Amino acid sequence: MDETACERMRAILHESPRSFGKSTSLWTLRLVAETCFTLGVTSHLVSVESIRRALKRMGVSWKRAKHWITSPDPQYALKKTNAID
């Protein structure tokens, strides 16, 4: 990926995948590759390794997304703290 494509990819990553019609709110390397291809950032579907290397060149470290369990309960943080003690 050239510098222009990398900057376009960076702009895409600052948006939610849902902005591009995806059913998830978490980016994966495969999803980035597919979205870049669909939007014309890349001329062909590139590998996840190509995306990872492009991100590394831009100084972005990629880590697997973690799912955190939370609750809509306003007292959740207090209850969780008390449960740990």
PyMOL Python script that loads the backbone (N, CA, C, O; Angstrom):
from pymol import cmd

cmd.read_pdbstr("""\
ATOM      1  N   MET A   1       0.848  -1.181   0.000  1.00  0.00           N
ATOM      2  CA  MET A   1       0.000   0.000   0.000  1.00  0.00           C
ATOM      3  C   MET A   1       0.888   1.236   0.000  1.00  0.00           C
ATOM      4  O   MET A   1       1.862   1.317   0.749  1.00  0.00           O
ATOM      5  N   ASP A   2       0.540   2.192  -0.845  1.00  0.00           N
ATOM      6  CA  ASP A   2       1.316   3.426  -0.881  1.00  0.00           C
ATOM      7  C   ASP A   2       0.851   4.374   0.226  1.00  0.00           C
ATOM      8  O   ASP A   2      -0.099   4.084   0.954  1.00  0.00           O
ATOM      9  N   GLU A   3       1.537   5.506   0.335  1.00  0.00           N
ATOM     10  CA  GLU A   3       1.271   6.472   1.409  1.00  0.00           C
ATOM     11  C   GLU A   3      -0.162   7.005   1.373  1.00  0.00           C
ATOM     12  O   GLU A   3      -0.795   7.159   2.417  1.00  0.00           O
ATOM     13  N   THR A   4      -0.672   7.288   0.172  1.00  0.00           N
ATOM     14  CA  THR A   4      -2.041   7.794   0.038  1.00  0.00           C
ATOM     15  C   THR A   4      -3.053   6.764   0.521  1.00  0.00           C
ATOM     16  O   THR A   4      -3.996   7.100   1.237  1.00  0.00           O
ATOM     17  N   ALA A   5      -2.858   5.518   0.131  1.00  0.00           N
ATOM     18  CA  ALA A   5      -3.760   4.450   0.558  1.00  0.00           C
ATOM     19  C   ALA A   5      -3.698   4.269   2.071  1.00  0.00           C
ATOM     20  O   ALA A   5      -4.721   4.040   2.715  1.00  0.00           O
ATOM     21  N   CYS A   6      -2.506   4.372   2.630  1.00  0.00           N
ATOM     22  CA  CYS A   6      -2.367   4.238   4.083  1.00  0.00           C
ATOM     23  C   CYS A   6      -3.115   5.343   4.814  1.00  0.00           C
ATOM     24  O   CYS A   6      -3.766   5.087   5.827  1.00  0.00           O
ATOM     25  N   GLU A   7      -3.028   6.550   4.316  1.00  0.00           N
ATOM     26  CA  GLU A   7      -3.744   7.655   4.961  1.00  0.00           C
ATOM     27  C   GLU A   7      -5.255   7.489   4.836  1.00  0.00           C
ATOM     28  O   GLU A   7      -5.996   7.810   5.766  1.00  0.00           O
ATOM     29  N   ARG A   8      -5.713   6.991   3.692  1.00  0.00           N
ATOM     30  CA  ARG A   8      -7.149   6.718   3.543  1.00  0.00           C
ATOM     31  C   ARG A   8      -7.587   5.619   4.495  1.00  0.00           C
ATOM     32  O   ARG A   8      -8.672   5.689   5.072  1.00  0.00           O
ATOM     33  N   MET A   9      -6.744   4.600   4.662  1.00  0.00           N
ATOM     34  CA  MET A   9      -7.059   3.525   5.592  1.00  0.00           C
ATOM     35  C   MET A   9      -7.116   4.060   7.025  1.00  0.00           C
ATOM     36  O   MET A   9      -7.988   3.666   7.799  1.00  0.00           O
ATOM     37  N   ARG A  10      -6.202   4.943   7.373  1.00  0.00           N
ATOM     38  CA  ARG A  10      -6.195   5.534   8.708  1.00  0.00           C
ATOM     39  C   ARG A  10      -7.506   6.280   8.963  1.00  0.00           C
ATOM     40  O   ARG A  10      -8.078   6.187  10.049  1.00  0.00           O
ATOM     41  N   ALA A  11      -7.974   7.015   7.963  1.00  0.00           N
ATOM     42  CA  ALA A  11      -9.237   7.749   8.100  1.00  0.00           C
ATOM     43  C   ALA A  11     -10.408   6.775   8.283  1.00  0.00           C
ATOM     44  O   ALA A  11     -11.318   7.035   9.071  1.00  0.00           O
ATOM     45  N   ILE A  12     -10.379   5.668   7.560  1.00  0.00           N
ATOM     46  CA  ILE A  12     -11.431   4.653   7.694  1.00  0.00           C
ATOM     47  C   ILE A  12     -11.444   4.092   9.110  1.00  0.00           C
ATOM     48  O   ILE A  12     -12.511   3.899   9.693  1.00  0.00           O
ATOM     49  N   LEU A  13     -10.264   3.828   9.664  1.00  0.00           N
ATOM     50  CA  LEU A  13     -10.174   3.229  10.990  1.00  0.00           C
ATOM     51  C   LEU A  13     -10.660   4.164  12.097  1.00  0.00           C
ATOM     52  O   LEU A  13     -10.964   3.719  13.203  1.00  0.00           O
ATOM     53  N   HIS A  14     -10.729   5.448  11.797  1.00  0.00           N
ATOM     54  CA  HIS A  14     -11.248   6.401  12.786  1.00  0.00           C
ATOM     55  C   HIS A  14     -12.773   6.441  12.787  1.00  0.00           C
ATOM     56  O   HIS A  14     -13.385   7.166  13.573  1.00  0.00           O
ATOM     57  N   GLU A  15     -13.368   5.670  11.917  1.00  0.00           N
ATOM     58  CA  GLU A  15     -14.829   5.543  11.860  1.00  0.00           C
ATOM     59  C   GLU A  15     -15.216   4.174  12.409  1.00  0.00           C
ATOM     60  O   GLU A  15     -14.385   3.268  12.482  1.00  0.00           O
ATOM     61  N   SER A  16     -16.452   4.033  12.785  1.00  0.00           N
ATOM     62  CA  SER A  16     -16.960   2.737  13.205  1.00  0.00           C
ATOM     63  C   SER A  16     -17.214   1.886  11.967  1.00  0.00           C
ATOM     64  O   SER A  16     -17.618   2.418  10.933  1.00  0.00           O
ATOM     65  N   PRO A  17     -16.988   0.587  12.047  1.00  0.00           N
ATOM     66  CA  PRO A  17     -17.324  -0.278  10.914  1.00  0.00           C
ATOM     67  C   PRO A  17     -18.802  -0.173  10.530  1.00  0.00           C
ATOM     68  O   PRO A  17     -19.166  -0.388   9.374  1.00  0.00           O
ATOM     69  N   ARG A  18     -19.638   0.154  11.496  1.00  0.00           N
ATOM     70  CA  ARG A  18     -21.067   0.305  11.219  1.00  0.00           C
ATOM     71  C   ARG A  18     -21.331   1.456  10.241  1.00  0.00           C
ATOM     72  O   ARG A  18     -22.331   1.447   9.523  1.00  0.00           O
ATOM     73  N   SER A  19     -20.441   2.436  10.216  1.00  0.00           N
ATOM     74  CA  SER A  19     -20.571   3.547   9.261  1.00  0.00           C
ATOM     75  C   SER A  19     -20.462   3.064   7.816  1.00  0.00           C
ATOM     76  O   SER A  19     -20.908   3.737   6.887  1.00  0.00           O
ATOM     77  N   PHE A  20     -19.867   1.894   7.644  1.00  0.00           N
ATOM     78  CA  PHE A  20     -19.673   1.319   6.318  1.00  0.00           C
ATOM     79  C   PHE A  20     -20.605   0.131   6.079  1.00  0.00           C
ATOM     80  O   PHE A  20     -20.375  -0.683   5.184  1.00  0.00           O
ATOM     81  N   GLY A  21     -21.660   0.044   6.891  1.00  0.00           N
ATOM     82  CA  GLY A  21     -22.662  -0.995   6.710  1.00  0.00           C
ATOM     83  C   GLY A  21     -22.301  -2.348   7.293  1.00  0.00           C
ATOM     84  O   GLY A  21     -22.944  -3.348   6.975  1.00  0.00           O
ATOM     85  N   LYS A  22     -21.289  -2.394   8.136  1.00  0.00           N
ATOM     86  CA  LYS A  22     -20.885  -3.660   8.757  1.00  0.00           C
ATOM     87  C   LYS A  22     -21.734  -3.914   9.996  1.00  0.00           C
ATOM     88  O   LYS A  22     -22.257  -2.975  10.596  1.00  0.00           O
ATOM     89  N   SER A  23     -21.872  -5.179  10.381  1.00  0.00           N
ATOM     90  CA  SER A  23     -22.734  -5.536  11.502  1.00  0.00           C
ATOM     91  C   SER A  23     -22.017  -5.526  12.851  1.00  0.00           C
ATOM     92  O   SER A  23     -22.610  -5.889  13.867  1.00  0.00           O
ATOM     93  N   THR A  24     -20.764  -5.121  12.872  1.00  0.00           N
ATOM     94  CA  THR A  24     -19.985  -5.098  14.103  1.00  0.00           C
ATOM     95  C   THR A  24     -19.451  -3.702  14.361  1.00  0.00           C
ATOM     96  O   THR A  24     -19.393  -2.873  13.453  1.00  0.00           O
ATOM     97  N   SER A  25     -19.067  -3.446  15.588  1.00  0.00           N
ATOM     98  CA  SER A  25     -18.482  -2.146  15.910  1.00  0.00           C
ATOM     99  C   SER A  25     -16.980  -2.262  16.141  1.00  0.00           C
ATOM    100  O   SER A  25     -16.330  -1.281  16.503  1.00  0.00           O
ATOM    101  N   LEU A  26     -16.423  -3.462  15.933  1.00  0.00           N
ATOM    102  CA  LEU A  26     -14.998  -3.691  16.139  1.00  0.00           C
ATOM    103  C   LEU A  26     -14.306  -3.995  14.815  1.00  0.00           C
ATOM    104  O   LEU A  26     -14.759  -4.839  14.042  1.00  0.00           O
ATOM    105  N   TRP A  27     -13.201  -3.294  14.564  1.00  0.00           N
ATOM    106  CA  TRP A  27     -12.425  -3.567  13.366  1.00  0.00           C
ATOM    107  C   TRP A  27     -11.588  -4.823  13.561  1.00  0.00           C
ATOM    108  O   TRP A  27     -11.012  -5.034  14.627  1.00  0.00           O
ATOM    109  N   THR A  28     -11.526  -5.641  12.542  1.00  0.00           N
ATOM    110  CA  THR A  28     -10.563  -6.741  12.473  1.00  0.00           C
ATOM    111  C   THR A  28      -9.699  -6.465  11.247  1.00  0.00           C
ATOM    112  O   THR A  28     -10.085  -5.684  10.376  1.00  0.00           O
ATOM    113  N   LEU A  29      -8.552  -7.093  11.178  1.00  0.00           N
ATOM    114  CA  LEU A  29      -7.690  -6.883  10.014  1.00  0.00           C
ATOM    115  C   LEU A  29      -8.397  -7.315   8.735  1.00  0.00           C
ATOM    116  O   LEU A  29      -8.284  -6.644   7.709  1.00  0.00           O
ATOM    117  N   ARG A  30      -9.127  -8.430   8.786  1.00  0.00           N
ATOM    118  CA  ARG A  30      -9.866  -8.912   7.610  1.00  0.00           C
ATOM    119  C   ARG A  30     -10.923  -7.892   7.209  1.00  0.00           C
ATOM    120  O   ARG A  30     -11.097  -7.622   6.021  1.00  0.00           O
ATOM    121  N   LEU A  31     -11.626  -7.326   8.173  1.00  0.00           N
ATOM    122  CA  LEU A  31     -12.664  -6.339   7.890  1.00  0.00           C
ATOM    123  C   LEU A  31     -12.064  -5.067   7.297  1.00  0.00           C
ATOM    124  O   LEU A  31     -12.658  -4.452   6.412  1.00  0.00           O
ATOM    125  N   VAL A  32     -10.895  -4.675   7.781  1.00  0.00           N
ATOM    126  CA  VAL A  32     -10.199  -3.508   7.217  1.00  0.00           C
ATOM    127  C   VAL A  32      -9.849  -3.781   5.762  1.00  0.00           C
ATOM    128  O   VAL A  32     -10.070  -2.933   4.898  1.00  0.00           O
ATOM    129  N   ALA A  33      -9.301  -4.969   5.487  1.00  0.00           N
ATOM    130  CA  ALA A  33      -8.921  -5.327   4.112  1.00  0.00           C
ATOM    131  C   ALA A  33     -10.138  -5.307   3.194  1.00  0.00           C
ATOM    132  O   ALA A  33     -10.078  -4.757   2.094  1.00  0.00           O
ATOM    133  N   GLU A  34     -11.243  -5.905   3.642  1.00  0.00           N
ATOM    134  CA  GLU A  34     -12.456  -5.939   2.823  1.00  0.00           C
ATOM    135  C   GLU A  34     -13.016  -4.540   2.578  1.00  0.00           C
ATOM    136  O   GLU A  34     -13.431  -4.220   1.465  1.00  0.00           O
ATOM    137  N   THR A  35     -13.026  -3.714   3.613  1.00  0.00           N
ATOM    138  CA  THR A  35     -13.562  -2.354   3.483  1.00  0.00           C
ATOM    139  C   THR A  35     -12.682  -1.513   2.561  1.00  0.00           C
ATOM    140  O   THR A  35     -13.194  -0.758   1.734  1.00  0.00           O
ATOM    141  N   CYS A  36     -11.379  -1.639   2.698  1.00  0.00           N
ATOM    142  CA  CYS A  36     -10.469  -0.889   1.816  1.00  0.00           C
ATOM    143  C   CYS A  36     -10.682  -1.290   0.358  1.00  0.00           C
ATOM    144  O   CYS A  36     -10.670  -0.433  -0.525  1.00  0.00           O
ATOM    145  N   PHE A  37     -10.875  -2.564   0.101  1.00  0.00           N
ATOM    146  CA  PHE A  37     -11.121  -3.026  -1.263  1.00  0.00           C
ATOM    147  C   PHE A  37     -12.459  -2.499  -1.774  1.00  0.00           C
ATOM    148  O   PHE A  37     -12.545  -2.000  -2.896  1.00  0.00           O
ATOM    149  N   THR A  38     -13.497  -2.609  -0.957  1.00  0.00           N
ATOM    150  CA  THR A  38     -14.832  -2.153  -1.354  1.00  0.00           C
ATOM    151  C   THR A  38     -14.847  -0.659  -1.669  1.00  0.00           C
ATOM    152  O   THR A  38     -15.528  -0.225  -2.599  1.00  0.00           O
ATOM    153  N   LEU A  39     -14.095   0.128  -0.893  1.00  0.00           N
ATOM    154  CA  LEU A  39     -14.073   1.583  -1.084  1.00  0.00           C
ATOM    155  C   LEU A  39     -13.055   2.031  -2.133  1.00  0.00           C
ATOM    156  O   LEU A  39     -12.948   3.221  -2.430  1.00  0.00           O
ATOM    157  N   GLY A  40     -12.314   1.083  -2.690  1.00  0.00           N
ATOM    158  CA  GLY A  40     -11.357   1.430  -3.737  1.00  0.00           C
ATOM    159  C   GLY A  40     -10.023   1.931  -3.227  1.00  0.00           C
ATOM    160  O   GLY A  40      -9.232   2.474  -3.999  1.00  0.00           O
ATOM    161  N   VAL A  41      -9.757   1.759  -1.940  1.00  0.00           N
ATOM    162  CA  VAL A  41      -8.460   2.157  -1.387  1.00  0.00           C
ATOM    163  C   VAL A  41      -7.379   1.244  -1.947  1.00  0.00           C
ATOM    164  O   VAL A  41      -6.271   1.688  -2.248  1.00  0.00           O
ATOM    165  N   THR A  42      -7.714  -0.048  -2.086  1.00  0.00           N
ATOM    166  CA  THR A  42      -6.802  -1.003  -2.703  1.00  0.00           C
ATOM    167  C   THR A  42      -7.460  -1.541  -3.974  1.00  0.00           C
ATOM    168  O   THR A  42      -8.685  -1.634  -4.055  1.00  0.00           O
ATOM    169  N   SER A  43      -6.648  -1.890  -4.954  1.00  0.00           N
ATOM    170  CA  SER A  43      -7.183  -2.362  -6.229  1.00  0.00           C
ATOM    171  C   SER A  43      -7.606  -3.825  -6.188  1.00  0.00           C
ATOM    172  O   SER A  43      -8.334  -4.291  -7.065  1.00  0.00           O
ATOM    173  N   HIS A  44      -7.148  -4.547  -5.169  1.00  0.00           N
ATOM    174  CA  HIS A  44      -7.526  -5.944  -4.992  1.00  0.00           C
ATOM    175  C   HIS A  44      -7.601  -6.222  -3.495  1.00  0.00           C
ATOM    176  O   HIS A  44      -7.106  -5.437  -2.686  1.00  0.00           O
ATOM    177  N   LEU A  45      -8.214  -7.326  -3.135  1.00  0.00           N
ATOM    178  CA  LEU A  45      -8.327  -7.694  -1.728  1.00  0.00           C
ATOM    179  C   LEU A  45      -6.958  -8.117  -1.222  1.00  0.00           C
ATOM    180  O   LEU A  45      -6.421  -9.139  -1.649  1.00  0.00           O
ATOM    181  N   VAL A  46      -6.395  -7.332  -0.311  1.00  0.00           N
ATOM    182  CA  VAL A  46      -5.060  -7.622   0.214  1.00  0.00           C
ATOM    183  C   VAL A  46      -5.177  -8.531   1.434  1.00  0.00           C
ATOM    184  O   VAL A  46      -6.251  -8.663   2.020  1.00  0.00           O
ATOM    185  N   SER A  47      -4.078  -9.146   1.804  1.00  0.00           N
ATOM    186  CA  SER A  47      -4.067 -10.060   2.945  1.00  0.00           C
ATOM    187  C   SER A  47      -4.072  -9.279   4.251  1.00  0.00           C
ATOM    188  O   SER A  47      -3.752  -8.091   4.288  1.00  0.00           O
ATOM    189  N   VAL A  48      -4.443  -9.973   5.317  1.00  0.00           N
ATOM    190  CA  VAL A  48      -4.418  -9.336   6.632  1.00  0.00           C
ATOM    191  C   VAL A  48      -2.980  -8.976   7.014  1.00  0.00           C
ATOM    192  O   VAL A  48      -2.749  -8.004   7.732  1.00  0.00           O
ATOM    193  N   GLU A  49      -2.028  -9.758   6.535  1.00  0.00           N
ATOM    194  CA  GLU A  49      -0.624  -9.448   6.811  1.00  0.00           C
ATOM    195  C   GLU A  49      -0.214  -8.137   6.146  1.00  0.00           C
ATOM    196  O   GLU A  49       0.559  -7.371   6.721  1.00  0.00           O
ATOM    197  N   SER A  50      -0.717  -7.872   4.953  1.00  0.00           N
ATOM    198  CA  SER A  50      -0.425  -6.597   4.281  1.00  0.00           C
ATOM    199  C   SER A  50      -0.992  -5.425   5.066  1.00  0.00           C
ATOM    200  O   SER A  50      -0.353  -4.380   5.187  1.00  0.00           O
ATOM    201  N   ILE A  51      -2.194  -5.604   5.599  1.00  0.00           N
ATOM    202  CA  ILE A  51      -2.810  -4.556   6.415  1.00  0.00           C
ATOM    203  C   ILE A  51      -1.996  -4.346   7.683  1.00  0.00           C
ATOM    204  O   ILE A  51      -1.720  -3.210   8.067  1.00  0.00           O
ATOM    205  N   ARG A  52      -1.613  -5.438   8.333  1.00  0.00           N
ATOM    206  CA  ARG A  52      -0.824  -5.332   9.568  1.00  0.00           C
ATOM    207  C   ARG A  52       0.501  -4.616   9.326  1.00  0.00           C
ATOM    208  O   ARG A  52       0.908  -3.772  10.124  1.00  0.00           O
ATOM    209  N   ARG A  53       1.180  -4.954   8.216  1.00  0.00           N
ATOM    210  CA  ARG A  53       2.457  -4.299   7.903  1.00  0.00           C
ATOM    211  C   ARG A  53       2.271  -2.821   7.589  1.00  0.00           C
ATOM    212  O   ARG A  53       3.093  -1.993   7.981  1.00  0.00           O
ATOM    213  N   ALA A  54       1.188  -2.485   6.879  1.00  0.00           N
ATOM    214  CA  ALA A  54       0.913  -1.079   6.568  1.00  0.00           C
ATOM    215  C   ALA A  54       0.664  -0.300   7.858  1.00  0.00           C
ATOM    216  O   ALA A  54       1.151   0.820   8.014  1.00  0.00           O
ATOM    217  N   LEU A  55      -0.086  -0.888   8.770  1.00  0.00           N
ATOM    218  CA  LEU A  55      -0.337  -0.233  10.051  1.00  0.00           C
ATOM    219  C   LEU A  55       0.958  -0.048  10.837  1.00  0.00           C
ATOM    220  O   LEU A  55       1.177   0.994  11.455  1.00  0.00           O
ATOM    221  N   LYS A  56       1.802  -1.060  10.808  1.00  0.00           N
ATOM    222  CA  LYS A  56       3.086  -0.975  11.516  1.00  0.00           C
ATOM    223  C   LYS A  56       3.949   0.149  10.941  1.00  0.00           C
ATOM    224  O   LYS A  56       4.583   0.891  11.692  1.00  0.00           O
ATOM    225  N   ARG A  57       3.974   0.276   9.613  1.00  0.00           N
ATOM    226  CA  ARG A  57       4.738   1.370   8.978  1.00  0.00           C
ATOM    227  C   ARG A  57       4.214   2.735   9.406  1.00  0.00           C
ATOM    228  O   ARG A  57       4.971   3.702   9.489  1.00  0.00           O
ATOM    229  N   MET A  58       2.915   2.805   9.676  1.00  0.00           N
ATOM    230  CA  MET A  58       2.299   4.072  10.102  1.00  0.00           C
ATOM    231  C   MET A  58       2.472   4.301  11.601  1.00  0.00           C
ATOM    232  O   MET A  58       2.058   5.335  12.125  1.00  0.00           O
ATOM    233  N   GLY A  59       3.085   3.333  12.295  1.00  0.00           N
ATOM    234  CA  GLY A  59       3.291   3.489  13.733  1.00  0.00           C
ATOM    235  C   GLY A  59       2.091   3.100  14.574  1.00  0.00           C
ATOM    236  O   GLY A  59       1.976   3.501  15.733  1.00  0.00           O
ATOM    237  N   VAL A  60       1.196   2.315  13.985  1.00  0.00           N
ATOM    238  CA  VAL A  60       0.000   1.868  14.696  1.00  0.00           C
ATOM    239  C   VAL A  60       0.207   0.423  15.106  1.00  0.00           C
ATOM    240  O   VAL A  60       0.499  -0.428  14.265  1.00  0.00           O
ATOM    241  N   SER A  61       0.057   0.138  16.402  1.00  0.00           N
ATOM    242  CA  SER A  61       0.153  -1.260  16.818  1.00  0.00           C
ATOM    243  C   SER A  61      -1.250  -1.829  16.860  1.00  0.00           C
ATOM    244  O   SER A  61      -2.183  -1.173  17.323  1.00  0.00           O
ATOM    245  N   TRP A  62      -1.394  -3.042  16.376  1.00  0.00           N
ATOM    246  CA  TRP A  62      -2.703  -3.666  16.281  1.00  0.00           C
ATOM    247  C   TRP A  62      -2.795  -4.762  17.328  1.00  0.00           C
ATOM    248  O   TRP A  62      -1.954  -5.658  17.389  1.00  0.00           O
ATOM    249  N   LYS A  63      -3.819  -4.673  18.139  1.00  0.00           N
ATOM    250  CA  LYS A  63      -4.065  -5.703  19.140  1.00  0.00           C
ATOM    251  C   LYS A  63      -5.470  -6.212  18.970  1.00  0.00           C
ATOM    252  O   LYS A  63      -6.363  -5.474  18.554  1.00  0.00           O
ATOM    253  N   ARG A  64      -5.665  -7.448  19.285  1.00  0.00           N
ATOM    254  CA  ARG A  64      -6.988  -8.050  19.181  1.00  0.00           C
ATOM    255  C   ARG A  64      -7.957  -7.299  20.093  1.00  0.00           C
ATOM    256  O   ARG A  64      -7.624  -6.966  21.231  1.00  0.00           O
ATOM    257  N   ALA A  65      -9.136  -7.043  19.588  1.00  0.00           N
ATOM    258  CA  ALA A  65     -10.153  -6.360  20.373  1.00  0.00           C
ATOM    259  C   ALA A  65     -10.588  -7.249  21.533  1.00  0.00           C
ATOM    260  O   ALA A  65     -10.688  -8.469  21.409  1.00  0.00           O
ATOM    261  N   LYS A  66     -10.835  -6.610  22.641  1.00  0.00           N
ATOM    262  CA  LYS A  66     -11.292  -7.334  23.818  1.00  0.00           C
ATOM    263  C   LYS A  66     -12.732  -6.935  24.095  1.00  0.00           C
ATOM    264  O   LYS A  66     -13.084  -5.758  24.008  1.00  0.00           O
ATOM    265  N   HIS A  67     -13.547  -7.894  24.422  1.00  0.00           N
ATOM    266  CA  HIS A  67     -14.931  -7.626  24.762  1.00  0.00           C
ATOM    267  C   HIS A  67     -15.044  -7.512  26.280  1.00  0.00           C
ATOM    268  O   HIS A  67     -14.637  -8.418  27.007  1.00  0.00           O
ATOM    269  N   TRP A  68     -15.585  -6.421  26.744  1.00  0.00           N
ATOM    270  CA  TRP A  68     -15.751  -6.208  28.169  1.00  0.00           C
ATOM    271  C   TRP A  68     -17.222  -6.357  28.515  1.00  0.00           C
ATOM    272  O   TRP A  68     -18.096  -5.863  27.802  1.00  0.00           O
ATOM    273  N   ILE A  69     -17.477  -7.031  29.594  1.00  0.00           N
ATOM    274  CA  ILE A  69     -18.852  -7.202  30.035  1.00  0.00           C
ATOM    275  C   ILE A  69     -19.216  -6.010  30.915  1.00  0.00           C
ATOM    276  O   ILE A  69     -18.546  -5.730  31.910  1.00  0.00           O
ATOM    277  N   THR A  70     -20.261  -5.328  30.545  1.00  0.00           N
ATOM    278  CA  THR A  70     -20.758  -4.206  31.336  1.00  0.00           C
ATOM    279  C   THR A  70     -22.258  -4.364  31.498  1.00  0.00           C
ATOM    280  O   THR A  70     -22.887  -5.220  30.877  1.00  0.00           O
ATOM    281  N   SER A  71     -22.802  -3.531  32.333  1.00  0.00           N
ATOM    282  CA  SER A  71     -24.226  -3.598  32.613  1.00  0.00           C
ATOM    283  C   SER A  71     -24.826  -2.202  32.497  1.00  0.00           C
ATOM    284  O   SER A  71     -24.150  -1.216  32.794  1.00  0.00           O
ATOM    285  N   PRO A  72     -26.070  -2.103  32.074  1.00  0.00           N
ATOM    286  CA  PRO A  72     -26.723  -0.792  32.038  1.00  0.00           C
ATOM    287  C   PRO A  72     -27.142  -0.307  33.433  1.00  0.00           C
ATOM    288  O   PRO A  72     -27.599   0.825  33.588  1.00  0.00           O
ATOM    289  N   ASP A  73     -26.984  -1.168  34.442  1.00  0.00           N
ATOM    290  CA  ASP A  73     -27.344  -0.820  35.808  1.00  0.00           C
ATOM    291  C   ASP A  73     -26.475   0.340  36.292  1.00  0.00           C
ATOM    292  O   ASP A  73     -25.249   0.232  36.267  1.00  0.00           O
ATOM    293  N   PRO A  74     -27.088   1.463  36.739  1.00  0.00           N
ATOM    294  CA  PRO A  74     -26.301   2.604  37.216  1.00  0.00           C
ATOM    295  C   PRO A  74     -25.442   2.270  38.440  1.00  0.00           C
ATOM    296  O   PRO A  74     -24.454   2.955  38.704  1.00  0.00           O
ATOM    297  N   GLN A  75     -25.802   1.241  39.174  1.00  0.00           N
ATOM    298  CA  GLN A  75     -25.046   0.841  40.362  1.00  0.00           C
ATOM    299  C   GLN A  75     -24.013  -0.253  40.055  1.00  0.00           C
ATOM    300  O   GLN A  75     -23.409  -0.810  40.972  1.00  0.00           O
ATOM    301  N   TYR A  76     -23.812  -0.558  38.774  1.00  0.00           N
ATOM    302  CA  TYR A  76     -22.939  -1.659  38.367  1.00  0.00           C
ATOM    303  C   TYR A  76     -21.529  -1.522  38.945  1.00  0.00           C
ATOM    304  O   TYR A  76     -21.006  -2.474  39.523  1.00  0.00           O
ATOM    305  N   ALA A  77     -20.913  -0.354  38.796  1.00  0.00           N
ATOM    306  CA  ALA A  77     -19.537  -0.159  39.265  1.00  0.00           C
ATOM    307  C   ALA A  77     -19.454  -0.370  40.769  1.00  0.00           C
ATOM    308  O   ALA A  77     -18.516  -1.007  41.249  1.00  0.00           O
ATOM    309  N   LEU A  78     -20.412   0.149  41.519  1.00  0.00           N
ATOM    310  CA  LEU A  78     -20.424  -0.016  42.965  1.00  0.00           C
ATOM    311  C   LEU A  78     -20.595  -1.487  43.345  1.00  0.00           C
ATOM    312  O   LEU A  78     -19.884  -1.996  44.212  1.00  0.00           O
ATOM    313  N   LYS A  79     -21.528  -2.155  42.701  1.00  0.00           N
ATOM    314  CA  LYS A  79     -21.772  -3.571  42.994  1.00  0.00           C
ATOM    315  C   LYS A  79     -20.542  -4.417  42.641  1.00  0.00           C
ATOM    316  O   LYS A  79     -20.190  -5.347  43.367  1.00  0.00           O
ATOM    317  N   LYS A  80     -19.904  -4.086  41.534  1.00  0.00           N
ATOM    318  CA  LYS A  80     -18.732  -4.845  41.111  1.00  0.00           C
ATOM    319  C   LYS A  80     -17.607  -4.660  42.110  1.00  0.00           C
ATOM    320  O   LYS A  80     -16.916  -5.623  42.444  1.00  0.00           O
ATOM    321  N   THR A  81     -17.406  -3.438  42.596  1.00  0.00           N
ATOM    322  CA  THR A  81     -16.367  -3.155  43.581  1.00  0.00           C
ATOM    323  C   THR A  81     -16.644  -3.920  44.876  1.00  0.00           C
ATOM    324  O   THR A  81     -15.739  -4.513  45.462  1.00  0.00           O
ATOM    325  N   ASN A  82     -17.887  -3.900  45.308  1.00  0.00           N
ATOM    326  CA  ASN A  82     -18.253  -4.614  46.540  1.00  0.00           C
ATOM    327  C   ASN A  82     -18.102  -6.120  46.388  1.00  0.00           C
ATOM    328  O   ASN A  82     -17.761  -6.799  47.356  1.00  0.00           O
ATOM    329  N   ALA A  83     -18.343  -6.651  45.212  1.00  0.00           N
ATOM    330  CA  ALA A  83     -18.215  -8.078  44.986  1.00  0.00           C
ATOM    331  C   ALA A  83     -16.763  -8.529  45.045  1.00  0.00           C
ATOM    332  O   ALA A  83     -16.478  -9.661  45.437  1.00  0.00           O
ATOM    333  N   ILE A  84     -15.848  -7.653  44.660  1.00  0.00           N
ATOM    334  CA  ILE A  84     -14.422  -7.994  44.666  1.00  0.00           C
ATOM    335  C   ILE A  84     -13.860  -7.952  46.074  1.00  0.00           C
ATOM    336  O   ILE A  84     -12.987  -8.751  46.415  1.00  0.00           O
ATOM    337  N   ASP A  85     -14.342  -7.042  46.890  1.00  0.00           N
ATOM    338  CA  ASP A  85     -13.832  -6.881  48.271  1.00  0.00           C
ATOM    339  C   ASP A  85     -14.152  -8.015  49.165  1.00  0.00           C
ATOM    340  O   ASP A  85     -13.782  -7.999  50.339  1.00  0.00           O
TER     341      ASP A  85
END
""", "prot")
cmd.dss("prot")
cmd.show_as("cartoon", "prot")
cmd.util.cbc("prot")
cmd.orient("prot")
